[in-house]
Amino acid sequence: MPTTLNTSRSAAAVLGEDLSAAVYAAMQRVVNYRTYRRTVNELSQLSAHDLADLGLHRSEIRRVAHETVYGHRS
């Protein structure tokens, strides 16, 4: 015989949790994007010689910044 699980959470509580999760996710996206832009800007200010010392070419800056913030692309 199936049993029913009755929870006493109100719709407002569930909505509040969903809204809180959405706000947190939006804030995290903003933080990640700002970190990406800061990384691109800082690497772009380096000379070609300094980039070479890091094992990078100028054309790799955006890829490296993206991988640093968001992880490797699949």
Backbone as XML, in Angstrom:
<?xml version="1.0"?>
<chain id="A" units="angstrom">
  <residue number="1" name="MET">
    <atom name="N" x="0.846" y="-1.168" z="0.000"/>
    <atom name="CA" x="0.000" y="0.000" z="0.000"/>
    <atom name="C" x="0.898" y="1.240" z="0.000"/>
  </residue>
  <residue number="2" name="PRO">
    <atom name="N" x="0.696" y="2.172" z="-0.925"/>
    <atom name="CA" x="1.523" y="3.367" z="-0.966"/>
    <atom name="C" x="1.257" y="4.267" z="0.235"/>
  </residue>
  <residue number="3" name="THR">
    <atom name="N" x="2.295" y="4.869" z="0.699"/>
    <atom name="CA" x="2.148" y="5.811" z="1.801"/>
    <atom name="C" x="2.314" y="7.221" z="1.258"/>
  </residue>
  <residue number="4" name="THR">
    <atom name="N" x="1.685" y="8.156" z="1.892"/>
    <atom name="CA" x="1.743" y="9.551" z="1.483"/>
    <atom name="C" x="2.588" y="10.316" z="2.483"/>
  </residue>
  <residue number="5" name="LEU">
    <atom name="N" x="3.490" y="11.100" z="1.954"/>
    <atom name="CA" x="4.326" y="11.938" z="2.805"/>
    <atom name="C" x="3.727" y="13.331" z="2.825"/>
  </residue>
  <residue number="6" name="ASN">
    <atom name="N" x="3.318" y="13.779" z="3.959"/>
    <atom name="CA" x="2.704" y="15.094" z="4.087"/>
    <atom name="C" x="3.728" y="16.045" z="4.680"/>
  </residue>
  <residue number="7" name="THR">
    <atom name="N" x="4.074" y="17.072" z="3.934"/>
    <atom name="CA" x="5.007" y="18.073" z="4.457"/>
    <atom name="C" x="4.223" y="19.318" z="4.816"/>
  </residue>
  <residue number="8" name="SER">
    <atom name="N" x="4.723" y="20.037" z="5.760"/>
    <atom name="CA" x="3.998" y="21.214" z="6.238"/>
    <atom name="C" x="4.632" y="22.514" z="5.728"/>
  </residue>
  <residue number="9" name="ARG">
    <atom name="N" x="5.409" y="22.430" z="4.658"/>
    <atom name="CA" x="6.024" y="23.651" z="4.107"/>
    <atom name="C" x="4.993" y="24.405" z="3.289"/>
  </residue>
  <residue number="10" name="SER">
    <atom name="N" x="4.925" y="25.680" z="3.519"/>
    <atom name="CA" x="3.952" y="26.491" z="2.796"/>
    <atom name="C" x="4.487" y="26.846" z="1.408"/>
  </residue>
  <residue number="11" name="ALA">
    <atom name="N" x="3.596" y="27.262" z="0.567"/>
    <atom name="CA" x="3.982" y="27.682" z="-0.780"/>
    <atom name="C" x="4.924" y="28.879" z="-0.711"/>
  </residue>
  <residue number="12" name="ALA">
    <atom name="N" x="4.707" y="29.760" z="0.251"/>
    <atom name="CA" x="5.570" y="30.935" z="0.405"/>
    <atom name="C" x="6.996" y="30.516" z="0.758"/>
  </residue>
  <residue number="13" name="ALA">
    <atom name="N" x="7.133" y="29.508" z="1.589"/>
    <atom name="CA" x="8.469" y="29.037" z="1.970"/>
    <atom name="C" x="9.182" y="28.440" z="0.772"/>
  </residue>
  <residue number="14" name="VAL">
    <atom name="N" x="8.473" y="27.663" z="-0.018"/>
    <atom name="CA" x="9.067" y="27.055" z="-1.203"/>
    <atom name="C" x="9.451" y="28.131" z="-2.201"/>
  </residue>
  <residue number="15" name="LEU">
    <atom name="N" x="8.564" y="29.103" z="-2.411"/>
    <atom name="CA" x="8.848" y="30.203" z="-3.321"/>
    <atom name="C" x="10.045" y="31.005" z="-2.833"/>
  </residue>
  <residue number="16" name="GLY">
    <atom name="N" x="10.116" y="31.228" z="-1.538"/>
    <atom name="CA" x="11.246" y="31.963" z="-0.971"/>
    <atom name="C" x="12.563" y="31.241" z="-1.199"/>
  </residue>
  <residue number="17" name="GLU">
    <atom name="N" x="12.551" y="29.927" z="-1.059"/>
    <atom name="CA" x="13.766" y="29.146" z="-1.298"/>
    <atom name="C" x="14.164" y="29.192" z="-2.772"/>
  </residue>
  <residue number="18" name="ASP">
    <atom name="N" x="13.178" y="29.079" z="-3.661"/>
    <atom name="CA" x="13.458" y="29.148" z="-5.095"/>
    <atom name="C" x="14.014" y="30.511" z="-5.476"/>
  </residue>
  <residue number="19" name="LEU">
    <atom name="N" x="13.410" y="31.560" z="-4.937"/>
    <atom name="CA" x="13.878" y="32.910" z="-5.221"/>
    <atom name="C" x="15.287" y="33.119" z="-4.688"/>
  </residue>
  <residue number="20" name="SER">
    <atom name="N" x="15.542" y="32.627" z="-3.491"/>
    <atom name="CA" x="16.867" y="32.744" z="-2.889"/>
    <atom name="C" x="17.918" y="32.025" z="-3.744"/>
  </residue>
  <residue number="21" name="ALA">
    <atom name="N" x="17.586" y="30.847" z="-4.225"/>
    <atom name="CA" x="18.519" y="30.096" z="-5.075"/>
    <atom name="C" x="18.762" y="30.829" z="-6.385"/>
  </residue>
  <residue number="22" name="ALA">
    <atom name="N" x="17.731" y="31.439" z="-6.952"/>
    <atom name="CA" x="17.881" y="32.176" z="-8.209"/>
    <atom name="C" x="18.753" y="33.417" z="-8.016"/>
  </residue>
  <residue number="23" name="VAL">
    <atom name="N" x="18.554" y="34.116" z="-6.916"/>
    <atom name="CA" x="19.366" y="35.307" z="-6.633"/>
    <atom name="C" x="20.823" y="34.906" z="-6.416"/>
  </residue>
  <residue number="24" name="TYR">
    <atom name="N" x="21.042" y="33.832" z="-5.676"/>
    <atom name="CA" x="22.406" y="33.356" z="-5.449"/>
    <atom name="C" x="23.074" y="32.976" z="-6.768"/>
  </residue>
  <residue number="25" name="ALA">
    <atom name="N" x="22.363" y="32.272" z="-7.632"/>
    <atom name="CA" x="22.926" y="31.860" z="-8.923"/>
    <atom name="C" x="23.263" y="33.081" z="-9.777"/>
  </residue>
  <residue number="26" name="ALA">
    <atom name="N" x="22.402" y="34.079" z="-9.773"/>
    <atom name="CA" x="22.659" y="35.295" z="-10.543"/>
    <atom name="C" x="23.884" y="36.026" z="-10.002"/>
  </residue>
  <residue number="27" name="MET">
    <atom name="N" x="23.985" y="36.111" z="-8.698"/>
    <atom name="CA" x="25.145" y="36.767" z="-8.089"/>
    <atom name="C" x="26.427" y="36.014" z="-8.420"/>
  </residue>
  <residue number="28" name="GLN">
    <atom name="N" x="26.376" y="34.694" z="-8.415"/>
    <atom name="CA" x="27.553" y="33.886" z="-8.727"/>
    <atom name="C" x="27.985" y="34.100" z="-10.175"/>
  </residue>
  <residue number="29" name="ARG">
    <atom name="N" x="27.015" y="34.222" z="-11.084"/>
    <atom name="CA" x="27.351" y="34.486" z="-12.489"/>
    <atom name="C" x="28.052" y="35.829" z="-12.639"/>
  </residue>
  <residue number="30" name="VAL">
    <atom name="N" x="27.587" y="36.836" z="-11.902"/>
    <atom name="CA" x="28.211" y="38.161" z="-11.957"/>
    <atom name="C" x="29.639" y="38.091" z="-11.411"/>
  </residue>
  <residue number="31" name="VAL">
    <atom name="N" x="29.824" y="37.413" z="-10.289"/>
    <atom name="CA" x="31.164" y="37.277" z="-9.699"/>
    <atom name="C" x="32.095" y="36.549" z="-10.666"/>
  </residue>
  <residue number="32" name="ASN">
    <atom name="N" x="31.612" y="35.463" z="-11.266"/>
    <atom name="CA" x="32.435" y="34.708" z="-12.215"/>
    <atom name="C" x="32.810" y="35.561" z="-13.417"/>
  </residue>
  <residue number="33" name="TYR">
    <atom name="N" x="31.858" y="36.318" z="-13.964"/>
    <atom name="CA" x="32.152" y="37.150" z="-15.126"/>
    <atom name="C" x="33.164" y="38.239" z="-14.784"/>
  </residue>
  <residue number="34" name="ARG">
    <atom name="N" x="33.007" y="38.858" z="-13.621"/>
    <atom name="CA" x="33.957" y="39.906" z="-13.217"/>
    <atom name="C" x="35.363" y="39.328" z="-13.026"/>
  </residue>
  <residue number="35" name="THR">
    <atom name="N" x="35.439" y="38.120" z="-12.480"/>
    <atom name="CA" x="36.733" y="37.458" z="-12.324"/>
    <atom name="C" x="37.344" y="37.158" z="-13.693"/>
  </residue>
  <residue number="36" name="TYR">
    <atom name="N" x="36.519" y="36.692" z="-14.625"/>
    <atom name="CA" x="36.984" y="36.426" z="-15.998"/>
    <atom name="C" x="37.522" y="37.708" z="-16.629"/>
  </residue>
  <residue number="37" name="ARG">
    <atom name="N" x="36.762" y="38.800" z="-16.556"/>
    <atom name="CA" x="37.191" y="40.067" z="-17.168"/>
    <atom name="C" x="38.479" y="40.579" z="-16.518"/>
  </residue>
  <residue number="38" name="ARG">
    <atom name="N" x="38.586" y="40.468" z="-15.202"/>
    <atom name="CA" x="39.788" y="40.926" z="-14.506"/>
    <atom name="C" x="41.003" y="40.105" z="-14.943"/>
  </residue>
  <residue number="39" name="THR">
    <atom name="N" x="40.815" y="38.794" z="-15.104"/>
    <atom name="CA" x="41.902" y="37.926" z="-15.541"/>
    <atom name="C" x="42.336" y="38.289" z="-16.961"/>
  </residue>
  <residue number="40" name="VAL">
    <atom name="N" x="41.372" y="38.490" z="-17.860"/>
    <atom name="CA" x="41.694" y="38.887" z="-19.236"/>
    <atom name="C" x="42.437" y="40.214" z="-19.231"/>
  </residue>
  <residue number="41" name="ASN">
    <atom name="N" x="41.956" y="41.178" z="-18.472"/>
    <atom name="CA" x="42.604" y="42.497" z="-18.433"/>
    <atom name="C" x="44.032" y="42.421" z="-17.905"/>
  </residue>
  <residue number="42" name="GLU">
    <atom name="N" x="44.226" y="41.664" z="-16.841"/>
    <atom name="CA" x="45.568" y="41.569" z="-16.258"/>
    <atom name="C" x="46.538" y="40.860" z="-17.196"/>
  </residue>
  <residue number="43" name="LEU">
    <atom name="N" x="46.094" y="39.774" z="-17.818"/>
    <atom name="CA" x="46.976" y="39.077" z="-18.754"/>
    <atom name="C" x="47.244" y="39.916" z="-19.998"/>
  </residue>
  <residue number="44" name="SER">
    <atom name="N" x="46.260" y="40.690" z="-20.431"/>
    <atom name="CA" x="46.428" y="41.529" z="-21.614"/>
    <atom name="C" x="47.452" y="42.633" z="-21.393"/>
  </residue>
  <residue number="45" name="GLN">
    <atom name="N" x="47.652" y="43.030" z="-20.166"/>
    <atom name="CA" x="48.613" y="44.091" z="-19.858"/>
    <atom name="C" x="50.055" y="43.585" z="-19.855"/>
  </residue>
  <residue number="46" name="LEU">
    <atom name="N" x="50.239" y="42.268" z="-19.851"/>
    <atom name="CA" x="51.598" y="41.722" z="-19.860"/>
    <atom name="C" x="52.212" y="41.845" z="-21.244"/>
  </residue>
  <residue number="47" name="SER">
    <atom name="N" x="53.517" y="41.966" z="-21.284"/>
    <atom name="CA" x="54.225" y="42.013" z="-22.566"/>
    <atom name="C" x="54.270" y="40.611" z="-23.175"/>
  </residue>
  <residue number="48" name="ALA">
    <atom name="N" x="54.597" y="40.559" z="-24.460"/>
    <atom name="CA" x="54.717" y="39.264" z="-25.138"/>
    <atom name="C" x="55.792" y="38.415" z="-24.473"/>
  </residue>
  <residue number="49" name="HIS">
    <atom name="N" x="56.852" y="39.060" z="-24.008"/>
    <atom name="CA" x="57.936" y="38.343" z="-23.335"/>
    <atom name="C" x="57.441" y="37.729" z="-22.013"/>
  </residue>
  <residue number="50" name="ASP">
    <atom name="N" x="56.694" y="38.522" z="-21.238"/>
    <atom name="CA" x="56.167" y="38.014" z="-19.966"/>
    <atom name="C" x="55.178" y="36.868" z="-20.193"/>
  </residue>
  <residue number="51" name="LEU">
    <atom name="N" x="54.338" y="37.005" z="-21.224"/>
    <atom name="CA" x="53.406" y="35.923" z="-21.548"/>
    <atom name="C" x="54.165" y="34.662" z="-21.948"/>
  </residue>
  <residue number="52" name="ALA">
    <atom name="N" x="55.229" y="34.843" z="-22.724"/>
    <atom name="CA" x="56.033" y="33.690" z="-23.146"/>
    <atom name="C" x="56.661" y="33.013" z="-21.934"/>
  </residue>
  <residue number="53" name="ASP">
    <atom name="N" x="57.071" y="33.799" z="-20.949"/>
    <atom name="CA" x="57.620" y="33.222" z="-19.724"/>
    <atom name="C" x="56.582" y="32.349" z="-19.010"/>
  </residue>
  <residue number="54" name="LEU">
    <atom name="N" x="55.308" y="32.694" z="-19.167"/>
    <atom name="CA" x="54.227" y="31.911" z="-18.575"/>
    <atom name="C" x="53.796" y="30.765" z="-19.486"/>
  </residue>
  <residue number="55" name="GLY">
    <atom name="N" x="54.395" y="30.693" z="-20.660"/>
    <atom name="CA" x="54.047" y="29.646" z="-21.606"/>
    <atom name="C" x="52.781" y="29.957" z="-22.382"/>
  </residue>
  <residue number="56" name="LEU">
    <atom name="N" x="52.467" y="31.245" z="-22.523"/>
    <atom name="CA" x="51.239" y="31.667" z="-23.193"/>
    <atom name="C" x="51.540" y="32.544" z="-24.395"/>
  </residue>
  <residue number="57" name="HIS">
    <atom name="N" x="50.632" y="32.516" z="-25.348"/>
    <atom name="CA" x="50.642" y="33.450" z="-26.461"/>
    <atom name="C" x="49.443" y="34.367" z="-26.263"/>
  </residue>
  <residue number="58" name="ARG">
    <atom name="N" x="49.535" y="35.562" z="-26.781"/>
    <atom name="CA" x="48.464" y="36.534" z="-26.596"/>
    <atom name="C" x="47.098" y="35.988" z="-27.060"/>
  </residue>
  <residue number="59" name="SER">
    <atom name="N" x="47.103" y="35.162" z="-28.073"/>
    <atom name="CA" x="45.851" y="34.612" z="-28.594"/>
    <atom name="C" x="45.196" y="33.623" z="-27.629"/>
  </residue>
  <residue number="60" name="GLU">
    <atom name="N" x="45.895" y="33.188" z="-26.604"/>
    <atom name="CA" x="45.368" y="32.211" z="-25.644"/>
    <atom name="C" x="44.760" y="32.847" z="-24.397"/>
  </residue>
  <residue number="61" name="ILE">
    <atom name="N" x="44.838" y="34.154" z="-24.283"/>
    <atom name="CA" x="44.433" y="34.830" z="-23.046"/>
    <atom name="C" x="42.979" y="34.541" z="-22.693"/>
  </residue>
  <residue number="62" name="ARG">
    <atom name="N" x="42.069" y="34.704" z="-23.638"/>
    <atom name="CA" x="40.648" y="34.498" z="-23.330"/>
    <atom name="C" x="40.358" y="33.053" z="-22.954"/>
  </residue>
  <residue number="63" name="ARG">
    <atom name="N" x="40.994" y="32.100" z="-23.642"/>
    <atom name="CA" x="40.781" y="30.687" z="-23.329"/>
    <atom name="C" x="41.276" y="30.363" z="-21.923"/>
  </residue>
  <residue number="64" name="VAL">
    <atom name="N" x="42.459" y="30.854" z="-21.597"/>
    <atom name="CA" x="43.037" y="30.589" z="-20.272"/>
    <atom name="C" x="42.173" y="31.219" z="-19.178"/>
  </residue>
  <residue number="65" name="ALA">
    <atom name="N" x="41.708" y="32.440" z="-19.411"/>
    <atom name="CA" x="40.859" y="33.106" z="-18.419"/>
    <atom name="C" x="39.555" y="32.333" z="-18.238"/>
  </residue>
  <residue number="66" name="HIS">
    <atom name="N" x="38.978" y="31.867" z="-19.329"/>
    <atom name="CA" x="37.718" y="31.112" z="-19.254"/>
    <atom name="C" x="37.921" y="29.811" z="-18.483"/>
  </residue>
  <residue number="67" name="GLU">
    <atom name="N" x="38.988" y="29.096" z="-18.790"/>
    <atom name="CA" x="39.257" y="27.839" z="-18.096"/>
    <atom name="C" x="39.547" y="28.072" z="-16.616"/>
  </residue>
  <residue number="68" name="THR">
    <atom name="N" x="40.189" y="29.169" z="-16.307"/>
    <atom name="CA" x="40.499" y="29.486" z="-14.916"/>
    <atom name="C" x="39.229" y="29.714" z="-14.101"/>
  </residue>
  <residue number="69" name="VAL">
    <atom name="N" x="38.275" y="30.410" z="-14.676"/>
    <atom name="CA" x="37.061" y="30.752" z="-13.938"/>
    <atom name="C" x="36.000" y="29.661" z="-14.018"/>
  </residue>
  <residue number="70" name="TYR">
    <atom name="N" x="35.769" y="29.148" z="-15.219"/>
    <atom name="CA" x="34.642" y="28.238" z="-15.439"/>
    <atom name="C" x="35.047" y="26.760" z="-15.572"/>
  </residue>
  <residue number="71" name="GLY">
    <atom name="N" x="36.329" y="26.496" z="-15.644"/>
    <atom name="CA" x="36.777" y="25.123" z="-15.841"/>
    <atom name="C" x="36.970" y="24.834" z="-17.307"/>
  </residue>
  <residue number="72" name="HIS">
    <atom name="N" x="37.437" y="23.623" z="-17.610"/>
    <atom name="CA" x="37.714" y="23.242" z="-18.981"/>
    <atom name="C" x="36.435" y="23.095" z="-19.773"/>
  </residue>
  <residue number="73" name="ARG">
    <atom name="N" x="36.504" y="23.506" z="-21.036"/>
    <atom name="CA" x="35.366" y="23.334" z="-21.940"/>
    <atom name="C" x="35.261" y="21.890" z="-22.341"/>
  </residue>
  <residue number="74" name="SER">
    <atom name="N" x="34.058" y="21.410" z="-22.519"/>
    <atom name="CA" x="33.852" y="20.015" z="-22.927"/>
    <atom name="C" x="33.751" y="19.916" z="-24.424"/>
  </residue>
</chain>
